[in-house]
Each structure stands twice: as C-alpha cells, then as structure tokens.
Amino acid sequence: MPPTTNRPPASRAAADHPTYIVTVRRGLDPAHIAQAYGITPVHVFRTAMNGFAAPLSPEQVEALRATVLVESVEEDGEGSSLGAAG
C-alpha cells in the first residue's frame, strides 16, 4: 500500500468535486485503497468490477492515475442501457 504521507491534500470539501469511478486491480481491496488515499467512497464495487465511486479533488485524481494499484480513473457520467436507434 502507498504510504499515507503521499496522500494529496484536499483543496476543497469533497462534495465540491465531481464523482469518479476508480477501478482497482483485482485482488486488492478497493475500500482499503480509497482509505490509503484519504478518500471516502460513496460506493464500493466488488462483483462486476473492483473499485469505488467517490468525489475526488484534481490532486487525488492525479495521484490515483499515477499508481500501479489503480487500472483506471474516469469521471462518472450518465449512462444508458438503450442501444442506438436504427
């Protein structure tokens, strides 16, 4: 796990930041990774994917994208289960 001293500082309250979906490498506990980076997830995923959703500061996004423990960091958005109209 990354040392807690490498945690990026929060520049604003978490609620002021956009929510991101973070995919963590299989075999790692996503809640533990979030905690190691000072993040409080709003959701933790362990079945269909291994990761968490949380509001992240720009510094936290950068730190998570830089670690080998994380596979991807994507801003959450609206999705649809409907296919393209044909």
BALOBA-1460 file (C-alpha; in Angstrom, 3 decimals):
// residues 86
<rec num="1" residu="m" x="0.000" y="0.000" z="0.000"/>
<rec num="2" residu="p" x="1.160" y="3.555" z="-0.607"/>
<rec num="3" residu="p" x="2.301" y="5.406" z="2.492"/>
<rec num="4" residu="t" x="-0.268" y="7.800" z="3.895"/>
<rec num="5" residu="t" x="2.294" y="10.625" z="3.694"/>
<rec num="6" residu="n" x="1.899" y="10.573" z="-0.108"/>
<rec num="7" residu="r" x="-1.759" y="11.488" z="0.232"/>
<rec num="8" residu="p" x="-2.619" y="14.561" z="-1.831"/>
<rec num="9" residu="p" x="-4.143" y="17.408" z="0.166"/>
<rec num="10" residu="a" x="-7.827" y="18.127" z="-0.356"/>
<rec num="11" residu="s" x="-8.137" y="21.623" z="-1.796"/>
<rec num="12" residu="r" x="-11.911" y="21.882" z="-1.268"/>
<rec num="13" residu="a" x="-14.586" y="19.881" z="0.503"/>
<rec num="14" residu="a" x="-15.171" y="16.521" z="-1.184"/>
<rec num="15" residu="a" x="-18.769" y="17.414" z="-2.066"/>
<rec num="16" residu="d" x="-17.444" y="20.236" z="-4.281"/>
<rec num="17" residu="h" x="-15.608" y="17.767" z="-6.530"/>
<rec num="18" residu="p" x="-17.013" y="15.648" z="-9.354"/>
<rec num="19" residu="t" x="-17.562" y="11.952" z="-8.676"/>
<rec num="20" residu="y" x="-15.177" y="9.493" z="-10.328"/>
<rec num="21" residu="i" x="-15.294" y="5.733" z="-10.840"/>
<rec num="22" residu="v" x="-11.970" y="4.193" z="-9.840"/>
<rec num="23" residu="t" x="-11.128" y="0.646" z="-10.953"/>
<rec num="24" residu="v" x="-8.643" y="-1.074" z="-8.658"/>
<rec num="25" residu="r" x="-6.520" y="-4.082" z="-9.645"/>
<rec num="26" residu="r" x="-8.127" y="-7.473" z="-8.914"/>
<rec num="27" residu="g" x="-7.003" y="-8.963" z="-5.632"/>
<rec num="28" residu="l" x="-6.825" y="-5.582" z="-3.888"/>
<rec num="29" residu="d" x="-9.499" y="-4.253" z="-1.549"/>
<rec num="30" residu="p" x="-10.949" y="-1.103" z="-3.132"/>
<rec num="31" residu="a" x="-12.072" y="0.270" z="0.249"/>
<rec num="32" residu="h" x="-8.521" y="-0.088" z="1.569"/>
<rec num="33" residu="i" x="-7.065" y="1.697" z="-1.474"/>
<rec num="34" residu="a" x="-9.563" y="4.551" z="-1.024"/>
<rec num="35" residu="q" x="-8.678" y="4.822" z="2.664"/>
<rec num="36" residu="a" x="-4.941" y="4.857" z="1.883"/>
<rec num="37" residu="y" x="-5.515" y="7.927" z="-0.304"/>
<rec num="38" residu="g" x="-7.764" y="9.697" z="2.201"/>
<rec num="39" residu="i" x="-10.900" y="9.099" z="0.131"/>
<rec num="40" residu="t" x="-14.370" y="8.298" z="1.454"/>
<rec num="41" residu="p" x="-16.186" y="6.284" z="-1.235"/>
<rec num="42" residu="v" x="-19.886" y="6.745" z="-1.853"/>
<rec num="43" residu="h" x="-19.978" y="3.198" z="-3.320"/>
<rec num="44" residu="v" x="-17.551" y="0.254" z="-3.230"/>
<rec num="45" residu="f" x="-17.815" y="-2.336" z="-6.024"/>
<rec num="46" residu="r" x="-16.533" y="-5.901" z="-5.647"/>
<rec num="47" residu="t" x="-18.595" y="-8.040" z="-8.051"/>
<rec num="48" residu="a" x="-18.955" y="-6.762" z="-11.619"/>
<rec num="49" residu="m" x="-15.879" y="-4.593" z="-11.136"/>
<rec num="50" residu="n" x="-13.337" y="-3.996" z="-8.396"/>
<rec num="51" residu="g" x="-13.340" y="-0.355" z="-7.433"/>
<rec num="52" residu="f" x="-15.158" y="2.553" z="-5.900"/>
<rec num="53" residu="a" x="-17.006" y="5.771" z="-6.676"/>
<rec num="54" residu="a" x="-16.119" y="8.963" z="-4.833"/>
<rec num="55" residu="p" x="-15.872" y="12.713" z="-5.229"/>
<rec num="56" residu="l" x="-12.185" y="13.377" z="-5.959"/>
<rec num="57" residu="s" x="-10.061" y="16.501" z="-5.982"/>
<rec num="58" residu="p" x="-7.820" y="17.081" z="-9.013"/>
<rec num="59" residu="e" x="-4.830" y="16.118" z="-6.827"/>
<rec num="60" residu="q" x="-6.461" y="12.818" z="-5.842"/>
<rec num="61" residu="v" x="-7.283" y="12.025" z="-9.481"/>
<rec num="62" residu="e" x="-3.656" y="12.642" z="-10.434"/>
<rec num="63" residu="a" x="-2.316" y="10.517" z="-7.563"/>
<rec num="64" residu="l" x="-4.650" y="7.603" z="-8.351"/>
<rec num="65" residu="r" x="-3.809" y="7.704" z="-12.062"/>
<rec num="66" residu="a" x="-0.101" y="7.589" z="-11.177"/>
<rec num="67" residu="t" x="-0.227" y="4.414" z="-9.068"/>
<rec num="68" residu="v" x="0.055" y="0.864" z="-10.387"/>
<rec num="69" residu="l" x="-2.639" y="-0.175" z="-7.873"/>
<rec num="70" residu="v" x="-5.328" y="1.501" z="-9.982"/>
<rec num="71" residu="e" x="-6.332" y="0.465" z="-13.510"/>
<rec num="72" residu="s" x="-8.493" y="3.472" z="-14.394"/>
<rec num="73" residu="v" x="-9.986" y="6.705" z="-13.073"/>
<rec num="74" residu="e" x="-12.973" y="8.020" z="-15.047"/>
<rec num="75" residu="e" x="-15.349" y="10.849" z="-14.274"/>
<rec num="76" residu="d" x="-18.817" y="9.473" z="-13.550"/>
<rec num="77" residu="g" x="-21.496" y="10.384" z="-16.039"/>
<rec num="78" residu="e" x="-24.949" y="9.440" z="-17.047"/>
<rec num="79" residu="g" x="-25.238" y="6.184" z="-18.908"/>
<rec num="80" residu="s" x="-27.915" y="4.426" z="-20.853"/>
<rec num="81" residu="s" x="-28.740" y="0.797" z="-21.379"/>
<rec num="82" residu="l" x="-30.523" y="1.631" z="-24.624"/>
<rec num="83" residu="g" x="-28.799" y="0.893" z="-27.899"/>
<rec num="84" residu="a" x="-28.548" y="3.298" z="-30.785"/>
<rec num="85" residu="a" x="-31.786" y="3.762" z="-32.689"/>
<rec num="86" residu="g" x="-31.664" y="2.138" z="-36.053"/>
